[in-house]
Amino acid sequence: MARIAILLQERCHPKECRWECQAYCPPVRMGQECIVEGPLGKPVISETLCIGCGICVHKCPFDAIKILNTPEADEREIVHRYGYNGFRLYRLPQPPTTGITGLLGPNGTGKSTALRVLAGAEVPNLGDYAGAADWAKVLARFRGTALHEHFEKVARGELRTALKPQYVDRLAETDRTVGEQVGDGPAAIAAQERLGLREVAGTPLRELSGGQLQLVAIARTLATDADLYLFDEPSSYLDIVHRLRVARVLRELGATKSVVVVEHDLALLDYLADQAHLLYGEPAAFGVITHPLAMRTAINTYLTGYLKDENVRFRSEPVRFVAHPPRPASRPGALVRFAPLAKRFPSFALATGAGEIAKGETIGVVGPNATGKTTFVRMLAGVEPPTEGAPPPGVSVSYKPQYLKANQPWNLRDRSAALAGDPSFDARTFERELVPGLHLEEVLDVALPDLSGGELQRAAVALALARPATLYLLDEPSAYLDADERMAMARLVRRQVERQAASALVVDHDVYFLDLACDALVVFRHPDGDLARGLGDGPFPMRDGMNRLLQEVGVTFRRDAETLRPRINREGSVLDREQRAKGEYYYDVPA
């Protein structure tokens, strides 16, 4: 076990502090150079002299220091290291000869770095950050392993790779059209047709939605003739319909090619991949890649949080799913009742039915994109005036919108302090429950514009739930979050709504998130396949609502006998055929 010191460079602001890390360090006070000023004017922490007291961690006003003990991963297994006090990655995944291998782990533990290394886009320095990275050293390190042949081909330029990047929104910064970005060859045209992009082939990328940009990036990767395909978070921005469409396309690709996928939607990854490598560690500090596990075993291990082979526990409590009991037809204590609503735009018309939400109840809002889910929530929030009907009167609302913008220079700590005396903000709940529940302790002093997408999402949800309200409206709260963060947020949302005897409507596409958080569903669809119309019905009990949704999508789910988590059935399997015959697309009992 080795002690490592990590300095988060983007959070360290030595000109705005008194160098508390150095001033309070016991070895420094004893005359040792444990913390010194580096060439960039920022602290450099000696891992040899550090005694692991953690005083610098707690004294740093910007939470920029981490002092950690790594698990049993041997220091000789370091694949890449970003500087002396920087992130380090242990081990690499093994690409399959054919088929799909998944990578599953928290954000900031090295998944994207692993993909770049496998693709040859980054030469691993094997921990020698001061020297020049060299393929000869890499080949010598991996001699006698299955990765040696892979890197030998990469070094000689004989392995053709295609990498779908994580951040697809950067495509909108170019002046290209969809057709120009994907290409005009037979493979490019086929990819556009499979992903429904032919109708927008002439559209500039800057005019596309996030989901359409994701499909363009996937189509571009599919149109590339390669030996190894690497997809970094292919489901981001996509609704459940497009996620399954992409999954089917990737499974066909994996029948003849080698594919590696990073994905946080556990139901989708379970359906996609044959095996998976788990990643554990400390975000932004270190990541350890496990040996490959069969897909079912990998996700169940991820949920329980204990690796038997390595004797490592990376989760304090296992994630537990429950089979939802049937909701009573008549539920006393209805807290919010909403009337039928309608909204007409020049090219789209939305209609929703009446419904009610009980005290302590969380309702999921599901359906394909462009069916009116966000418009429905905005009408209930009073942000979008309906053409017909009105939002429920006398209902206080707290609304977290779909798209977040952080233009204000303040941070969460300052914002909480400024609102502490405001009756519309519960500072006690924010500090004692929401901040630890959403793991926001380390970013309390970071300016909102400097937060990552996932950090900003968690901050926005925390601020929304800290406002006392009758109805909480959360639009896609799981966006940008990794699997751990999604499940933690699902449990927290449900707990807060029940504790405050309030109600909530949550728009989301992640089946695991919905299963953990929701009691019932409002289902949106295009009636009769008319894309110019949207129709919302419900709330329905979970089982009924999921049956309605999945019948439209054309897939069936079962529950894992060990963990009760939802699992997608393979098309044409015995269970798939049996459930379709019964009209049961979503089982609430182990199968």
C-alpha positions in Angstrom: 0.0 0.0 0.0 1.4 3.4 -1.0 0.6 6.9 0.1 0.0 9.4 -2.7 -0.5 13.2 -2.6 -2.7 14.8 -5.2 -2.9 18.5 -6.0 -6.0 19.5 -8.0 -4.3 22.1 -10.1 -7.6 23.8 -11.3 -8.7 24.4 -7.7 -5.3 25.5 -6.2 -5.1 29.3 -6.1 -1.9 30.1 -4.1 -2.2 33.9 -4.7 -5.6 33.9 -2.9 -4.6 32.0 0.2 -1.9 32.1 2.9 -0.3 28.8 2.0 -2.1 27.1 4.9 -1.0 23.7 3.6 2.7 24.6 4.2 2.2 26.7 7.3 0.4 23.9 9.2 2.4 20.9 7.9 4.1 19.1 10.9 7.2 18.0 8.8 7.6 21.5 7.5 7.5 22.8 11.0 10.3 20.3 11.9 12.4 21.8 9.1 11.7 19.2 6.4 10.8 20.3 2.8 7.6 18.3 2.7 5.7 21.1 0.9 7.6 23.5 -1.3 6.8 26.0 -4.0 6.9 24.4 -7.5 8.0 25.9 -10.8 4.4 27.0 -11.5 4.1 28.8 -8.2 1.9 26.1 -6.7 2.7 23.6 -3.9 4.6 20.4 -4.5 4.0 17.8 -1.8 6.6 15.2 -1.1 5.0 11.7 -0.9 8.2 10.4 0.8 8.2 13.0 3.6 4.4 13.2 4.0 3.2 11.5 7.3 -0.4 11.2 6.2 -1.8 13.5 9.0 -4.3 15.1 6.6 -3.9 18.6 8.2 -3.1 20.2 4.8 -6.2 18.6 3.3 -8.5 20.2 6.0 -6.6 23.5 6.1 -6.7 24.2 2.3 -9.4 26.8 1.7 -10.1 25.5 -1.8 -10.1 21.7 -1.1 -7.3 21.3 -3.6 -5.3 18.6 -1.8 -5.9 14.8 -1.4 -3.7 12.5 0.7 -4.7 8.9 0.0 -3.5 5.4 0.5 -3.8 3.4 -2.7 -5.2 -0.2 -2.5 -3.3 -3.3 -3.3 -2.5 -2.2 -6.9 1.3 -2.5 -7.3 3.1 0.8 -8.2 4.7 -1.2 -11.0 1.2 -1.4 -12.6 1.0 2.3 -13.2 0.2 2.9 -16.8 0.0 6.7 -16.9 0.7 9.5 -14.5 -0.1 13.2 -14.9 2.8 14.9 -13.0 4.3 14.4 -9.6 1.1 15.2 -7.6 -1.2 14.3 -10.4 -3.6 11.5 -11.3 -2.3 8.0 -11.9 -4.0 5.1 -13.8 -3.3 1.5 -12.8 -3.7 -1.3 -15.5 -5.6 -1.3 -18.8 -8.6 -3.1 -20.2 -8.1 -5.9 -22.7 -9.8 -5.2 -26.1 -11.7 -8.3 -27.3 -10.9 -10.1 -30.5 -14.6 -9.6 -31.4 -17.4 -8.5 -29.2 -18.0 -5.7 -26.8 -16.2 -5.0 -23.6 -17.5 -2.4 -21.2 -15.7 0.0 -18.8 -17.7 0.9 -15.7 -16.7 3.2 -12.9 -17.0 6.7 -11.4 -16.1 9.9 -13.3 -12.5 10.9 -12.9 -11.1 7.4 -12.5 -9.4 7.1 -15.9 -11.9 5.6 -18.3 -11.3 8.2 -21.0 -7.6 8.0 -20.5 -7.7 4.2 -20.9 -9.6 4.7 -24.2 -7.0 7.2 -25.6 -4.2 4.9 -24.6 -5.8 1.9 -26.4 -6.5 4.0 -29.4 -2.8 5.2 -29.6 -3.9 8.8 -29.2 -1.8 9.0 -26.0 1.4 7.1 -25.4 1.4 5.9 -21.8 4.4 7.1 -19.7 4.3 4.2 -17.3 4.6 6.6 -14.3 7.7 8.3 -15.7 6.0 11.7 -16.2 9.4 13.5 -16.4 10.7 11.4 -19.3 9.5 11.2 -22.8 6.8 8.6 -23.4 8.1 5.9 -25.8 6.4 2.9 -27.4 9.6 0.8 -27.0 9.2 1.2 -23.2 5.6 0.3 -23.4 6.3 -2.9 -25.4 9.0 -3.9 -22.9 6.5 -3.4 -20.0 3.8 -5.5 -21.6 6.0 -8.2 -23.1 4.4 -11.6 -22.4 0.9 -10.2 -21.9 -2.2 -10.1 -24.1 -1.8 -6.3 -24.6 1.7 -6.7 -26.1 0.4 -7.6 -29.5 -2.1 -4.8 -29.4 0.5 -2.1 -28.6 2.9 -3.7 -31.2 0.3 -3.0 -33.9 -0.4 0.5 -32.5 3.3 1.3 -32.5 3.8 0.1 -36.1 0.7 2.0 -37.2 -1.0 -1.3 -38.3 -4.0 -1.1 -36.0 -6.9 1.1 -37.3 -8.9 2.6 -34.4 -12.0 4.8 -34.3 -12.7 6.8 -31.1 -16.1 8.4 -30.4 -15.2 11.2 -28.0 -17.0 12.0 -24.7 -17.8 15.6 -25.3 -19.9 15.8 -28.5 -21.1 19.3 -27.9 -17.8 20.6 -29.3 -19.0 19.5 -32.7 -21.3 22.5 -32.7 -18.3 24.8 -32.8 -17.6 23.9 -36.4 -19.3 25.2 -39.6 -19.8 21.7 -41.1 -23.1 20.1 -41.9 -24.2 16.6 -40.7 -23.4 15.1 -44.1 -19.9 16.7 -44.2 -19.1 15.5 -40.7 -20.2 11.9 -41.2 -19.0 11.5 -44.8 -20.6 10.5 -48.1 -19.3 6.9 -48.6 -21.6 3.8 -48.5 -20.7 3.2 -44.8 -21.4 6.8 -43.9 -24.8 6.8 -45.7 -25.7 3.5 -44.1 -24.8 4.8 -40.6 -26.9 8.0 -41.2 -29.9 5.8 -42.2 -29.5 3.5 -39.2 -29.4 6.4 -36.8 -32.2 8.5 -38.4 -29.9 11.3 -39.7 -30.7 11.3 -43.4 -33.4 14.0 -43.0 -30.9 16.4 -41.4 -27.9 15.6 -43.6 -27.8 19.2 -44.9 -28.3 20.8 -41.4 -25.3 22.7 -39.9 -24.0 21.1 -36.7 -24.5 24.3 -34.7 -28.3 24.0 -35.2 -28.5 20.4 -33.8 -29.6 19.3 -30.3 -27.3 17.5 -27.9 -28.9 14.2 -28.8 -28.5 14.8 -32.6 -24.8 15.7 -32.1 -24.4 12.4 -30.2 -25.9 10.5 -33.1 -23.6 12.4 -35.5 -20.5 11.5 -33.5 -21.6 7.8 -33.4 -22.4 7.8 -37.1 -18.9 9.3 -37.9 -17.2 6.5 -35.8 -19.3 3.8 -37.5 -18.5 5.1 -40.9 -14.7 4.7 -40.2 -13.2 1.4 -41.3 -11.3 0.3 -38.3 -10.2 -2.8 -36.4 -11.0 -1.4 -32.9 -14.0 0.9 -32.1 -14.0 2.9 -28.9 -17.2 4.6 -27.7 -17.0 7.1 -24.8 -20.5 7.5 -23.2 -22.6 6.9 -26.4 -25.9 7.3 -24.5 -25.4 10.9 -23.3 -28.3 13.3 -24.4 -30.2 10.3 -25.9 -33.7 9.3 -24.9 -34.6 5.6 -24.3 -35.7 5.0 -27.8 -32.4 6.2 -29.4 -30.3 4.5 -26.7 -31.8 1.2 -27.7 -31.4 1.9 -31.3 -27.7 2.8 -30.8 -27.3 -0.4 -28.7 -28.6 -2.6 -31.4 -26.3 -1.0 -34.0 -23.3 -1.5 -31.7 -24.2 -5.1 -31.0 -24.2 -5.7 -34.7 -20.8 -4.1 -35.0 -19.5 -6.2 -32.2 -20.4 -9.4 -34.0 -17.4 -8.8 -36.4 -15.3 -6.1 -34.8 -13.6 -5.4 -31.5 -15.5 -2.8 -29.5 -14.9 -1.1 -26.1 -17.6 1.1 -24.6 -17.6 3.4 -21.6 -21.2 3.8 -20.3 -23.0 4.9 -17.2 -26.5 3.6 -18.1 -26.2 0.2 -16.4 -29.3 -1.3 -18.1 -27.9 -0.3 -21.5 -24.4 -1.5 -20.7 -25.8 -4.8 -19.5 -27.6 -5.2 -22.7 -24.7 -4.1 -24.9 -21.6 -5.8 -23.5 -20.3 -9.4 -23.1 -17.9 -8.5 -20.3 -16.7 -5.5 -18.4 -13.8 -4.1 -16.5 -14.7 -2.2 -13.3 -12.8 0.9 -12.2 -12.4 1.9 -8.6 -10.3 4.6 -6.8 -10.6 8.2 -6.0 -11.9 10.7 -8.6 -9.1 13.0 -9.9 -6.5 11.1 -7.8 -6.2 7.5 -9.0 -8.0 4.7 -10.8 -7.5 1.0 -10.8 -8.9 -1.2 -13.6 -9.9 -4.7 -12.6 -9.6 -7.9 -14.6 -12.6 -8.6 -16.9 -15.8 -10.0 -15.4 -18.8 -11.5 -17.1 -21.4 -8.8 -17.6 -23.9 -9.9 -15.0 -21.2 -10.5 -12.5 -19.6 -7.1 -13.2 -22.7 -5.1 -12.6 -23.8 -7.1 -9.5 -20.3 -6.6 -8.1 -20.5 -2.9 -8.9 -23.7 -2.7 -7.0 -22.5 -4.6 -4.0 -19.2 -2.7 -3.9 -17.0 -5.6 -3.0 -14.3 -7.3 -5.3 -13.7 -10.7 -3.9 -10.6 -11.4 -6.1 -8.8 -8.3 -4.9 -10.4 -8.1 -1.4 -11.3 -4.5 -2.1 -14.5 -2.7 -0.8 -15.2 0.4 -2.8 -18.8 1.1 -1.6 -19.8 1.4 2.1 -23.3 0.0 1.5 -24.6 -2.0 -1.4 -27.2 -0.5 -3.8 -30.5 -2.3 -3.3 -33.5 -2.4 -5.7 -37.0 -3.3 -4.7 -39.9 -4.9 -6.6 -42.6 -2.2 -6.6 -45.9 -3.3 -5.1 -49.0 -2.4 -7.0 -50.2 1.1 -6.2 -53.7 1.3 -4.8 -56.3 2.5 -7.3 -57.5 5.1 -4.8 -54.8 6.8 -2.8 -55.7 9.1 0.1 -53.8 12.2 0.7 -53.5 13.6 -2.9 -51.3 16.7 -2.5 -51.2 18.0 -6.1 -54.0 17.8 -8.7 -53.3 19.1 -12.2 -55.9 19.6 -14.9 -55.6 18.7 -18.6 -53.1 21.0 -20.4 -52.5 21.8 -24.0 -49.8 23.8 -25.8 -49.7 24.6 -29.5 -46.6 25.7 -31.4 -46.4 26.4 -35.1 -45.2 22.9 -35.9 -46.1 20.9 -32.7 -49.1 20.4 -30.5 -49.0 18.9 -27.0 -51.9 17.6 -24.9 -51.7 16.1 -21.4 -54.4 14.5 -19.3 -55.4 15.3 -15.7 -53.7 13.6 -12.8 -52.8 13.8 -9.1 -49.7 13.2 -7.0 -49.9 12.0 -3.4 -47.9 13.2 -0.4 -44.4 11.8 -0.4 -44.7 10.5 -4.0 -42.2 10.8 -6.8 -43.5 10.5 -10.3 -41.3 9.8 -13.3 -42.0 11.5 -16.7 -40.8 9.2 -19.5 -41.0 8.9 -23.3 -39.0 9.7 -26.4 -37.5 13.2 -27.0 -39.6 15.8 -28.7 -42.9 14.4 -27.2 -43.4 17.4 -24.9 -42.0 16.3 -21.5 -40.0 19.4 -20.8 -42.9 21.6 -22.1 -45.3 19.8 -19.7 -43.0 20.4 -16.7 -42.4 24.0 -17.7 -46.2 24.6 -17.8 -46.6 23.1 -14.3 -43.8 25.4 -13.2 -45.5 28.5 -14.6 -42.5 29.1 -17.0 -44.4 28.2 -20.1 -48.0 29.5 -20.4 -50.4 26.8 -21.6 -52.7 27.4 -24.6 -55.4 25.6 -22.7 -55.7 24.9 -19.0 -53.7 26.3 -16.1 -51.1 25.1 -13.7 -52.4 23.8 -10.3 -53.4 26.8 -8.2 -52.0 27.3 -4.7 -49.1 25.0 -5.2 -45.6 26.2 -4.4 -43.1 24.9 -7.0 -39.3 24.4 -7.0 -38.0 23.9 -10.6 -34.7 22.5 -11.8 -34.6 23.1 -15.6 -33.1 20.8 -18.2 -30.3 23.1 -19.4 -28.1 24.7 -16.9 -26.0 27.9 -17.3 -23.6 29.1 -14.6 -23.0 32.8 -15.4 -22.8 34.0 -11.8 -19.3 34.2 -10.2 -20.5 33.0 -6.7 -19.9 29.6 -5.3 -22.3 27.3 -3.4 -21.0 28.3 0.1 -21.5 32.0 -0.6 -24.9 31.3 -2.2 -26.0 29.3 0.8 -24.8 32.0 3.2 -26.6 34.7 1.3 -29.9 32.7 1.4 -29.6 31.6 5.0 -32.2 34.1 6.2 -34.6 33.6 3.3 -37.7 31.6 4.3 -37.8 30.2 0.7 -34.4 28.4 1.3 -33.7 25.8 4.0 -30.0 26.3 4.7 -30.1 23.6 7.4 -31.3 20.9 5.0 -28.9 22.1 2.4 -25.8 21.9 4.6 -26.6 18.8 6.6 -28.4 16.5 4.1 -28.1 17.7 0.5 -24.4 18.7 0.4 -23.1 15.3 1.9 -25.9 13.3 0.1 -24.8 14.7 -3.3 -21.0 14.7 -2.4 -20.7 18.5 -2.8 -18.3 19.1 0.0 -15.2 19.4 -2.2 -16.8 22.0 -4.6 -18.5 24.3 -2.1 -15.8 27.0 -2.6 -15.5 26.5 -6.4 -17.1 29.2 -8.6 -20.1 27.8 -10.4 -18.7 28.6 -13.9 -15.7 26.4 -13.0 -17.7 23.3 -12.1 -17.9 20.3 -14.5 -21.2 19.3 -16.0 -21.9 16.7 -13.3 -20.9 19.0 -10.5 -23.1 21.7 -11.8 -26.0 19.2 -12.1 -25.6 18.1 -8.5 -25.4 21.7 -7.3 -28.6 22.7 -9.2 -30.5 19.7 -7.7 -29.3 20.5 -4.2 -30.4 24.1 -4.5 -33.8 23.0 -5.9 -34.4 20.5 -3.1 -33.4 23.1 -0.5 -36.3 25.3 -1.4 -39.4 24.3 0.6 -42.1 23.5 -1.9 -45.2 21.4 -2.4 -44.1 20.2 -5.9 -40.5 19.6 -7.0 -39.9 19.6 -10.8 -36.6 18.1 -11.8 -35.8 17.9 -15.6 -33.2 15.3 -16.4 -31.3 15.4 -13.0 -29.1 12.4 -14.0 -27.6 14.1 -17.0 -23.7 14.2 -16.9 -23.6 12.0 -13.8 -21.8 8.7 -13.5 -23.7 5.5 -12.4 -22.8 6.0 -8.7 -23.9 9.6 -8.7 -27.2 8.7 -10.5 -28.1 6.1 -7.9 -27.1 8.3 -5.0 -29.3 11.1 -6.4 -32.2 8.8 -7.0 -32.2 7.7 -3.4 -31.8 11.2 -2.1 -34.6 12.7 -4.2 -37.0 9.9 -3.0 -35.9 10.4 0.7 -36.3 14.2 0.6 -39.7 14.1 -1.0 -41.0 11.5 1.5 -39.4 13.3 4.5 -40.9 16.7 3.6 -44.3 15.1 2.7 -44.0 16.9 -0.7 -44.4 15.6 -4.2 -42.1 15.5 -7.2 -42.1 15.1 -11.0 -38.8 13.8 -12.5 -38.0 13.7 -16.2 -35.4 11.2 -17.0 -34.3 8.4 -19.4 -32.2 6.1 -17.1 -34.3 3.1 -16.1 -32.2 2.4 -13.0 -32.7 6.0 -11.8 -36.4 5.8 -12.4 -36.7 2.4 -10.7 -34.9 3.6 -7.6 -36.6 7.1 -7.4 -40.2 6.7 -8.7 -43.5 5.4 -7.5 -45.4 5.9 -10.7 -44.9 7.2 -14.3 -46.4 9.8 -16.6 -45.9 8.4 -20.1 -45.4 10.6 -23.2 -45.7 9.4 -26.8 -46.5 10.5 -30.4 -50.1 9.3 -30.9 -50.5 7.2 -34.1 -46.8 7.9 -34.8 -47.5 11.6 -35.6 -44.3 13.4 -34.8 -46.1 16.8 -34.9 -48.2 15.8 -31.8 -47.3 14.8 -28.3 -49.6 13.1 -25.8 -49.0 12.6 -22.0 -51.0 10.2 -19.9 -50.9 9.2 -16.3 -49.6 8.9 -13.6 -49.7 5.1 -13.9 -48.3 2.6 -11.4 -44.7 1.8 -12.2 -45.4 -1.6 -13.7 -48.3 -0.3 -15.9 -46.3 2.8 -16.9 -43.2 0.9 -17.8 -45.3 -1.6 -19.8 -46.8 1.3 -21.8 -43.4 2.8 -22.4 -41.5 -0.4 -23.3 -44.2 -1.7 -25.6 -43.7 1.5 -27.6 -40.0 1.0 -27.5 -40.2 -2.7 -28.3 -38.1 -4.3 -25.5 -38.8 -6.4 -22.5 -37.2 -6.2 -19.0 -36.8 -8.8 -16.3 -35.4 -8.4 -12.8 -32.1 -10.0 -11.7 -32.7 -12.8 -9.3 -29.8 -11.7 -7.0 -30.1 -7.9 -6.9 -33.6 -7.2 -8.3 -32.1 -4.7 -10.7 -33.9 -4.3 -14.1 -32.3 -6.2 -17.0 -33.1 -6.0 -20.7 -34.0 -9.3 -22.3 -32.2 -10.3 -25.5 -34.6 -10.1 -28.5 -36.0 -13.5 -29.3 -34.9 -15.1 -26.1 -37.3 -17.4 -24.2 -38.1 -14.8 -21.6 -38.6 -12.1 -24.3 -41.1 -14.2 -26.2 -42.9 -15.3 -23.1 -43.3 -11.8 -21.7 -44.4 -10.4 -25.1 -47.1 -13.1 -25.3 -48.3 -12.1 -21.8 -48.1 -8.3 -22.5 -45.6 -8.0 -19.6 -42.8 -5.9 -20.8 -41.6 -5.0 -17.3 -41.5 -7.7 -14.6 -41.6 -6.7 -11.0 -40.5 -10.1 -9.7 -37.3 -12.0 -10.3 -37.2 -14.1 -13.4 
